[in-house]
Amino acid sequence: MTRQPRITFIGAGSTVFMKNIIGDILQRPALSAATIALMDVNPERLAESEIVAGKLARTLGADARIETHSNQRKALEGADFVVVAFQIGGYEPCTVTDFEVPKKYGLRQTIADTLGVGGIMRGLRTVPHLWKICEDMLEVCPEAILLQYVNPMAINTWAIAEKYPAIKQVGLCHSVQGTAFELARDLDIPLDEIRYRAAGINHMAFYLKFEHRQKDGSYRDLYPDLIRGYREGRFPKPSHWNPRCPNKVRYEMLTRLGYFVTESSEHFAEYTPYFIKDGRPDLIEKFGIPLDEYPKRCVEQIERWKGQAAAFKEAETIEVAESREYASSIMNSVWTGEPSVIYGNLRNNGCITSLPENCAAEVPCLVDSSGIQPTYIGALPPQLTALIRTNINVQELTVQALVTENREHLYHAAMMDPHTAAELDLDQIWSLVDDLLAAHRDWIPEWARVTKKVAAA
């Protein structure tokens, strides 16, 4: 009898996200009889996910076996693939804290899950849990591939590579393929007629090529069309999914840098010092920057997820549509040898020669039975390299704090953050980090906890 893959989900209580990935997996013949091991610390949400996974299998006529676990190591035993999706500290209290405490200093954010003081704190909460997964994997499934869907993606990927280099891992995001869809929509060109190549770091990769296939088989550069459309006021078109996020920041940066960034305008606005400034409401209005967007999104998503989970629980069958996530493609390629190309986050190792060897780079990857193989890019244009380095500084110092258990590097990371440094002086930065560490005391490692708070500026 042919062995079937074992796929473990850590954080399987993220029912709707889990549903999308499992739906993709079970639509692939080579994976449809897999054992799906669901693990979560919340028994109620885990039970909901078990019901949904079972109904997905029945809807698709798949022979998958569904297991549930509260014990992480047990869930990981014998796994071939490990999918991780969790948010340590949740929306409440930790995400709320990451927004409300900086506000007291006049520091405003949009998403706060990747960079800045919010990203630093989220990395501090998250990485120790990812390391524990890696530790268990080395014991019970050392050959498994870790597919990580957790922010801050670059910090997480870098930290795993530093402490557990033997782990086969990839950080996965949908920004590259998602933005390609958005640009194709602006241009009124079918996405399957567009060829692109992107590289950089997670949430700050750039399309080095973005081209339209012509009838004679040649390709035409689409950047002049994008710039002209923006300058004429035709682009960006109104958002197809969130009217609060008009996507003007990225188009503005295209006119300055010559390349389009893969992550959204609401994210990118807080990765640079140019768009969110105290006392400059004109910038917020001009570029449509949605301050406090992530908390709003969390509240909406929690309510939507409750409704969807309840509907899934009651339904006899569950409609399945293919998502844009890479997980099932990776599993299918590794399991069958059928090649595919994905965009993944891995240790750079010279793929992008203008970035540090040990940083987490986002590059095109070939996937087949040999695993995930990142492709060589070479040097990025110097203006892109310079901007990306400003974000890598923060990531590197956060990882160093975690690896060496040196709390001072958390302050260093915050002082190097472009947006934070543009808004606050050094005393304010130190005091803010102290306040955040004190507020997150129950969610962070003991070495990072402050013993004495500095009075707020």
C-alpha positions in Angstrom: 0.0 0.0 0.0 1.4 3.4 -1.0 2.2 5.6 2.0 0.0 8.7 2.3 1.4 12.1 3.5 0.8 13.3 7.1 0.1 17.0 7.3 0.0 18.7 10.7 -1.6 22.1 11.3 -0.4 24.0 14.4 -2.9 26.7 15.2 -5.7 24.8 13.5 -8.2 26.8 15.5 -7.8 29.5 12.7 -10.8 27.7 11.2 -11.4 29.7 8.0 -7.7 29.9 7.1 -7.3 26.1 7.8 -10.4 25.5 5.7 -8.8 27.2 2.7 -5.5 25.3 2.9 -7.2 21.9 3.5 -9.6 22.6 0.7 -6.7 23.2 -1.6 -4.9 20.0 -0.3 -7.9 17.7 -0.8 -8.5 18.8 -4.3 -5.1 17.4 -5.3 -5.3 13.6 -6.1 -1.9 12.8 -4.6 -2.8 14.4 -1.3 -6.5 13.6 -1.0 -5.9 10.5 1.2 -3.6 12.4 3.6 -3.8 12.2 7.3 -4.6 15.7 8.5 -3.5 16.3 12.2 -5.1 19.4 13.7 -3.6 20.9 16.8 -4.7 24.0 18.8 -4.7 25.1 22.4 -8.4 26.2 22.2 -10.5 23.0 22.4 -13.7 24.7 21.2 -12.1 26.1 18.1 -10.3 22.9 17.5 -13.6 21.0 17.6 -15.0 23.5 15.1 -12.1 22.9 12.8 -12.5 19.1 13.0 -16.1 19.4 11.9 -15.1 21.7 9.0 -12.3 19.5 7.9 -14.5 16.4 7.9 -17.2 18.1 5.9 -14.6 19.3 3.4 -13.4 15.7 2.9 -16.9 14.5 2.4 -17.8 17.3 0.0 -14.8 16.4 -2.1 -15.1 12.7 -1.8 -11.6 12.5 -0.3 -10.3 9.6 1.8 -8.5 11.9 4.2 -8.2 10.9 7.8 -8.7 13.8 10.3 -7.1 13.8 13.8 -7.2 16.4 16.5 -4.6 17.0 19.2 -4.0 19.3 22.1 -0.4 18.0 22.5 1.9 19.6 19.9 4.6 16.9 19.9 2.0 14.2 19.4 0.4 16.1 16.5 3.9 16.4 14.9 4.9 12.8 15.1 5.8 11.4 11.7 4.6 14.6 9.9 5.8 15.2 6.3 4.5 18.8 6.3 3.8 21.2 9.1 1.6 24.3 8.6 1.8 27.0 11.2 -0.7 29.8 11.6 -1.2 31.4 14.9 -1.2 34.8 16.6 0.4 34.8 20.1 -1.5 37.0 22.4 -4.3 37.4 20.0 -6.1 40.6 19.0 -6.8 41.2 22.7 -4.8 41.9 24.6 -1.6 42.0 22.5 -2.6 43.6 19.2 -4.6 46.3 21.1 -1.5 47.0 23.3 0.8 47.3 20.2 -1.4 50.1 19.0 -2.6 51.9 22.1 0.7 52.2 24.0 2.6 53.9 21.0 -0.4 56.3 20.6 0.5 57.8 23.9 3.7 59.0 22.4 2.1 60.3 19.2 3.3 57.3 17.2 0.5 56.0 14.9 0.5 52.8 13.0 -1.6 51.0 10.3 -0.9 47.3 10.6 2.0 46.9 13.1 2.6 43.2 12.5 5.9 43.2 10.5 8.1 46.2 11.4 8.2 49.1 13.8 7.5 48.7 17.5 4.5 46.5 16.8 6.5 44.1 14.6 9.3 43.9 17.1 6.9 43.1 20.0 5.1 40.5 17.8 8.4 38.9 16.9 9.3 38.8 20.6 6.1 37.0 21.4 6.1 34.7 18.4 9.6 33.4 17.8 9.9 31.4 21.1 6.8 29.4 20.1 8.1 28.8 16.6 11.4 27.6 18.1 9.5 25.1 20.3 7.8 23.7 17.2 11.3 23.3 15.6 12.6 21.6 18.7 9.7 19.1 18.6 10.1 18.6 14.9 13.8 17.7 15.2 12.7 15.0 17.7 9.7 13.5 16.0 9.7 14.6 12.3 13.2 15.9 11.4 12.6 15.6 7.6 9.3 17.5 7.6 9.0 20.8 5.8 7.8 23.7 7.9 5.3 26.0 6.1 5.1 29.1 8.2 2.2 31.6 7.7 2.9 33.8 10.7 4.0 37.5 11.0 6.4 39.0 11.4 7.4 36.7 8.6 11.0 38.0 7.9 11.9 38.0 11.6 10.4 34.6 12.2 12.2 33.0 9.2 15.5 34.6 10.1 15.2 33.5 13.7 14.4 29.9 12.8 17.4 29.7 10.4 19.7 31.1 13.1 18.8 28.7 15.9 17.5 25.7 14.0 19.4 25.6 10.6 18.6 21.9 10.1 14.8 22.7 9.8 13.5 22.7 6.3 11.4 25.8 6.3 9.7 28.4 4.1 7.8 31.5 5.1 4.7 31.9 2.9 2.7 35.1 2.1 0.2 35.9 -0.6 1.4 39.4 -1.3 3.3 38.7 -4.6 0.5 36.9 -6.3 -2.1 39.1 -4.7 -0.6 42.3 -5.9 -0.1 40.9 -9.4 -3.8 40.3 -9.4 -4.5 43.9 -8.3 -2.2 45.4 -11.0 -3.7 43.2 -13.7 -7.1 44.5 -12.5 -6.0 48.2 -12.7 -4.6 47.5 -16.3 -7.6 45.5 -17.5 -5.3 42.7 -18.6 -5.9 39.0 -17.8 -3.5 37.9 -15.1 -2.5 34.8 -17.1 -1.1 37.1 -19.8 1.3 38.8 -17.4 4.8 37.7 -16.6 6.6 39.0 -13.5 9.7 38.4 -11.4 9.9 39.8 -7.9 12.6 39.7 -5.1 13.5 41.4 -1.9 12.3 40.7 1.7 8.8 39.8 2.9 6.5 42.8 2.5 9.2 44.7 0.8 9.9 42.8 -2.4 9.7 44.5 -5.7 8.6 43.4 -9.2 11.9 43.6 -11.1 9.9 42.7 -14.3 6.2 43.2 -14.9 5.3 42.5 -18.5 2.4 41.7 -20.9 2.7 38.8 -23.3 2.0 40.0 -26.9 0.4 38.0 -29.7 3.7 37.4 -31.4 5.1 35.9 -28.2 7.2 38.9 -27.2 6.7 40.8 -23.9 6.0 44.5 -23.3 7.1 46.3 -20.1 4.0 47.5 -18.2 5.7 49.9 -15.9 5.2 52.9 -18.3 1.4 52.1 -18.4 1.2 52.0 -14.6 3.1 55.3 -14.1 1.0 57.0 -16.7 -2.3 55.7 -15.3 -1.3 57.0 -11.8 -0.3 60.4 -13.1 -3.5 60.7 -15.0 -5.6 59.8 -12.0 -6.9 56.5 -13.5 -4.9 54.2 -11.1 -5.3 52.9 -8.6 -8.9 51.8 -9.2 -11.1 51.7 -6.1 -10.2 48.6 -3.9 -12.2 45.5 -4.8 -12.2 44.4 -1.1 -11.5 47.3 1.3 -12.6 50.9 0.6 -10.5 52.1 3.5 -7.3 51.2 1.6 -7.0 53.1 -1.8 -3.4 51.9 -2.6 -1.9 55.3 -3.4 1.3 54.9 -1.4 2.7 52.2 -3.6 1.9 54.0 -6.8 3.7 57.1 -5.4 6.7 55.0 -4.5 6.7 53.5 -8.1 7.2 57.0 -9.5 10.1 57.6 -7.1 11.8 54.2 -7.2 10.9 52.9 -10.7 9.6 49.6 -9.2 6.3 48.5 -7.6 6.4 46.9 -4.2 4.5 43.7 -3.5 2.9 44.5 -0.2 -0.1 46.8 0.3 0.0 50.6 0.7 -1.3 50.3 4.3 1.6 48.1 5.2 4.2 50.0 3.2 3.2 53.4 4.7 4.7 52.4 8.1 7.9 50.8 6.7 9.2 54.2 5.6 9.5 57.6 7.2 7.6 59.5 4.5 3.8 59.1 4.9 2.7 59.0 8.6 3.8 62.1 10.4 2.5 63.8 13.5 0.9 67.1 12.6 0.6 66.2 8.9 -3.0 65.2 8.3 -2.6 66.4 4.7 -0.4 63.3 4.0 -3.0 61.0 5.6 -5.7 62.5 3.4 -3.6 62.7 0.2 -2.6 59.1 0.2 -5.6 57.7 2.0 -3.6 56.1 4.8 -5.8 54.0 7.1 -4.4 54.5 10.5 -5.4 51.8 13.0 -6.4 49.6 10.1 -5.4 46.3 11.6 -7.5 46.5 14.8 -10.5 47.4 12.7 -9.7 44.5 10.4 -9.4 42.2 13.4 -12.8 43.1 14.8 -14.4 42.6 11.4 -12.6 39.3 10.8 -13.5 37.9 14.3 -17.2 38.6 13.6 -17.0 37.3 10.1 -15.2 34.2 11.2 -17.8 33.5 13.9 -20.5 33.7 11.3 -18.6 31.5 8.8 -17.7 28.9 11.4 -21.3 28.7 12.5 -22.4 28.3 8.9 -19.8 25.6 8.2 -20.9 23.8 11.4 -24.5 23.7 10.2 -23.9 22.9 6.6 -24.0 19.4 5.2 -21.4 20.2 2.6 -18.9 23.1 2.3 -18.3 24.9 -1.0 -14.6 24.7 -1.9 -12.8 27.2 -4.1 -9.1 27.2 -4.9 -7.2 29.8 -2.9 -4.1 31.7 -3.9 -2.0 30.1 -1.1 1.1 28.1 -2.0 0.9 25.4 0.6 -0.8 22.7 -1.4 1.3 23.4 -4.5 4.5 22.9 -2.4 3.2 19.7 -0.8 2.1 18.3 -4.2 5.4 19.1 -5.8 7.5 17.6 -3.0 5.3 14.5 -2.8 4.9 13.7 -6.5 8.0 15.4 -8.1 5.7 17.5 -10.3 7.6 20.9 -10.4 6.1 24.2 -9.5 7.3 27.7 -8.8 6.3 29.7 -5.7 7.5 32.8 -3.9 9.0 31.9 -0.6 10.9 33.4 2.3 14.2 31.6 3.2 17.7 32.3 4.4 19.2 34.5 1.6 22.4 32.5 1.1 23.6 34.7 -1.7 20.4 34.6 -3.8 20.2 38.4 -3.6 23.9 39.5 -3.6 23.2 43.1 -2.4 21.6 41.9 0.8 23.1 40.1 3.8 23.8 36.4 3.5 21.9 35.6 6.6 18.8 37.8 6.2 15.4 36.3 5.2 14.9 36.9 1.5 11.8 36.5 -0.6 12.6 35.0 -4.0 11.1 32.7 -6.6 11.7 29.1 -5.7 11.5 25.9 -7.7 9.8 23.1 -5.8 10.0 19.4 -6.7 10.9 16.1 -5.0 14.2 17.7 -3.9 12.4 20.3 -1.9 12.2 24.1 -2.0 15.1 25.5 -4.1 15.4 29.3 -4.1 16.6 30.9 -7.3 19.5 33.3 -7.9 18.6 36.9 -8.4 21.9 38.8 -8.1 22.1 42.5 -7.1 18.9 44.5 -6.8 18.8 48.1 -8.1 20.7 50.2 -5.6 17.7 52.3 -4.5 15.8 49.2 -3.7 18.7 47.7 -1.8 19.1 50.9 0.3 15.4 51.0 1.3 15.3 47.3 2.1 18.3 47.5 4.3 16.5 50.0 6.5 14.0 47.3 7.3 16.6 44.5 7.6 18.4 46.6 10.3 15.3 46.2 12.5 14.8 42.6 11.7 18.5 41.7 12.4 18.5 43.5 15.8 15.3 41.8 16.8 16.7 38.4 15.9 19.9 39.2 17.7 17.9 40.1 20.9 16.1 36.8 20.7 19.2 34.6 19.9 21.5 36.3 22.5 18.7 37.1 25.0 20.0 40.6 25.1 17.1 43.0 25.8 19.2 46.0 24.8 18.9 45.0 21.2 15.2 45.5 21.3 15.8 49.2 22.0 18.4 49.2 19.2 15.9 47.7 16.8 13.3 50.3 17.7 15.7 53.2 17.3 16.6 51.9 13.8 13.0 51.6 12.7 12.5 54.3 10.0 9.0 55.4 11.1 9.7 55.3 14.8 12.9 57.2 14.4 11.2 59.9 12.3 8.6 60.5 15.0 10.3 60.1 18.4 13.5 61.1 20.1 15.8 58.6 21.8 14.4 59.1 25.3 10.9 58.6 24.0 11.9 55.4 22.1 13.5 53.9 25.2 10.5 54.8 27.3 8.1 53.4 24.7 9.9 50.1 24.5 9.9 49.9 28.3 6.2 50.5 28.4 5.5 47.8 25.8 7.7 45.3 27.5 5.9 45.9 30.7 2.4 45.6 29.1 3.4 42.4 27.3 5.0 40.9 30.4 2.9 37.7 30.4 3.5 37.0 26.7 7.3 37.5 26.3 10.4 35.6 27.5 11.6 36.3 31.0 14.8 37.8 29.9 12.9 40.6 28.0 10.7 41.6 30.9 11.5 45.0 32.4 12.1 45.4 36.1 11.6 49.1 36.2 9.4 51.3 33.9 10.6 54.6 32.6 8.0 57.3 33.0 6.2 58.1 29.8 7.5 61.2 28.0 
